[in-house]
Every structure is written in C-alpha cells, then in structure tokens.
Amino acid sequence: MAIEHCFPASSIDILHKIDFFSQKWGILLPEGNRLKLENHRVRLVDWVRQNISAMRREALGDPF
C-alpha cells in the first residue's frame, strides 16, 4: 500500500491538522493529560496568530 498525494500543500495545513486532531482525540485522554494538551494547543494557536500578524505587517511594509 502506498500513500499518494497526501502531502500538505503548505505549513499552515500541517498546523491546522495538528489543531484539528488535538481537539478531536484530546477528549479521550485522562483529565490531567487533556489539560496539558489543551494548554499546548492554545500556545500553538497564539504563536501562529502572532506570526501571521508579523508576516502581514512585513508585507505591508510596517516594521513595527
């Protein structure tokens, strides 16, 4: 069996899949691990938002 045409088109697709699966499968974890996973997921989402904002500012020519 071969995996064909399953590669993500961009890095944001990978981050979206990570977020999707952590929400979907996180409910199966014990409470302590679920909270840790949710904390990591929130940190990842915040990091992505900050970097997207920075990239947009750079594209517009605003250094700050």
C-alpha positions, 0 to 999 in steps of 0.5 A: 500500500502506498500513500499518494498525494497526501502531502500538505500543500503548505505549513499552515495545513500541517498546523491546522491538522495538528489543531484539528486532531488535538481537539478531536482525540484530546477528549479521550485522554485522562483529565490531567493529560487533556489539560496539558494538551489543551494548554499546548494547543492554545500556545500553538494557536497564539504563536501562529496568530502572532506570526501571521500578524508579523508576516502581514505587517512585513508585507505591508511594509510596517516594521513595527 
